[in-house]
Amino acid sequence: MTQEKRSFFRITDDLILDYRQVDGYTADSEKPENLFPDSGSLSLFAEFKRIDSESAQLLTAIGEDNRALADYLATLNRKIELLTQNVMADQHQSDGIKPTRVNISEGGIAFQTDKALYKGSYIALRLMFMPSFVGLSTFARIIRCEEQTQDQFHIAAKFHRLSSTHQQILSRQIMQQQITAKRQAEQSQ
């Protein structure tokens, strides 16, 4: 087994993971959101996050001129974020999908499943980070499938056509998880 060089930070986390096997044509031409009927809210939440990122500089500039207005706008933004997270939580708790332990980076994901997924095949993924309920949909190509037990397989997949918006979301979630882990380590010392 050759050791591949990794160019991204990796974390282990519990998140809501849903996937569907797809063919190469679908992975190359479709939007991953189209494969999950209830992904409209996930796309909307991702768009809210993209808008937050774009407007951060504006909020900073407003804060330099009028601190009270900037604080008020930040409060409104936080209200919208909490409302959106609540809607996402309600929707996905009703799906009945339990969190899955994954190892994830900006380049790919590894997880356990009860189905063999063959090297070179494609899957559509829907990922939702806990407890923020920030999520994304994307495609991935299977790079490894190792049988762990008779009914469990360890899957490693490389993201395929990950949009820049989703890459930013993924990067932010990984960074937040690393910060949280560092704080917990410091507090336990």
N, C-alpha and C positions, 0 to 999 in steps of 0.2 A: 504494500500500500504506500503510495507516494504521499508525501506531506505537502499540501498546497499552501502557498503563501497567502496569508490573509491581509487585506489592506484596509479593513474596517474594524472598529471597536465592536465587540460582541457582548451581549448581556444574556442572562438567563432570566426569564420572567414568565409569569402566568398571564395569559391573555385569551380572549375568546377567538378561536380559530375555526373557520369553516372553509372547506375546499371542495372543488369539483374537478374531476379529470376533464381535460379538453384536448382537442387535436391541435397540431401546430398551426394550421390555418387560422383557427379561432384565436390562439395566443398571439398571432402576428397582426390580426386585423380587427378584432372586436375590442370593445371597452369591457374591462372586467366587471364593472358595475352591472352590465346587462345580464350577467349570468346569475346574479343574486337578486331576485325580485324585490326584496325589501331594502336594497342598497341606496335608494333615493335619499334617505335621511343621512346615511353615511357620507354620500357625496356632498350633501348640503353642509354637514358639519366640517368636512375637509375644506370646503369653500369658505366657511366662516373663519377657519384657522388661517387660510391664505390671505384673506382680507385683513385679519388682525396683524399679520406680519407686514403687509403693505402699509398699514396705517400707523404703525408704531412710531415712525419718524414724524408723522404729522402730529401725533399726540405729544411727542417730546417738544416739538416746536411751539405748539399751543401752550404747553406747560411753562415755557420760558417767558411767554407774554402774559399768561393768565393762569396761575396755579389752580385757582378755584374751578375754572372751567375744565381744565385738564383732569382734575380729580373727579368732577362730576361725569365727564365722558368715560373715564376709566371705570367708574361705578356702574354706569349703564352697560358698558361692554361686559363687565363681570356678571351682571344680571342675565344678559343674553346667553352668556356661556353656561351659567348654572341651569338655566331653563333648557338649553339644548342638551346638556349632559343628562338632565332628568328625563327628557323625552327618549334619548338614546338608551338609557338604563332600563326604562319601562319596556321599550320595544324589544330589547335583546334579552331581558330576563324572561319575557314571555316566549321566546324562541326555545328555551330549555337547553341551550348549549352551555355546557360547563367550561370553565377556564382550563386551558391546556398549558403545560410547562413547555416552553420553547427556548431555543437558543437563537438569537436574532441579531443581525447587523444590517447596515445599509445595503449590503450585497446579497444577503440571503437569509434563510431560515432553516432550522433543524427541529424536528418534532417526532413524537411517537404516534403511530396509528395502527389500526388493526387490519389494514389493507396494504398489500405490496403495491408500490408505485414504481414502474420500471424506469431505469436510467434513460435519460433522453426524452421522456414523455413530459407533458405539460399539465399544470394544474392552475385553476383560477383560485385565488385566495381572498378571503375576507378576514381581516385582522382587526381586533378591537382591544385597545390597551385598557387595563384596569388600574385604578378606579376612575380615571378621567373619562372613559368611554370615547376617547379619540380613536378613530378607526380609518382604515383604508382598504381598497380593493386593488389587487394587482395579479399579474401572472407570474409563474415561476417554472423553471425547467428543473426536473429532477436530476441531480448529479450523483446521488448515492441512495441505495435502499439496502439496509442490512437487517436480516432477520434477527431479532433479539430472543424471542421465544416463539412457540408455534403460532401464536395469534398476535404478536406484536412486532412491528417493524420500525426501525429508526430511519427516518427520511431526512435527507439534506437536499435543499433546493436553492437555486440561484434565481434572484428576481429577474424578470423579463419585462422590458418596457415599463419600468417604474417611472411614473411621471415626476416631474420636478417638485410639484406640490406634495405628492406622497412621499418623496424622498426627504423633503424638509420636515414633514410630520414625523417620519420614522427617525430622522436624526434627532429631533427635539425630544422624542420619547426616550430614546436611548440615553441621551445626555441627562434627562431628568432622572432616569433610573440609576445612572451612575452616581449622580449627586446624592440621591436618597440613600444608596448603599454606602457611600462614603460617610454621610452623617451618622448612619446607624452604627458603622464601625467605630467612629470616633466616640459616640455616646456609650458604647459598650466597654470602652477602655477605662 
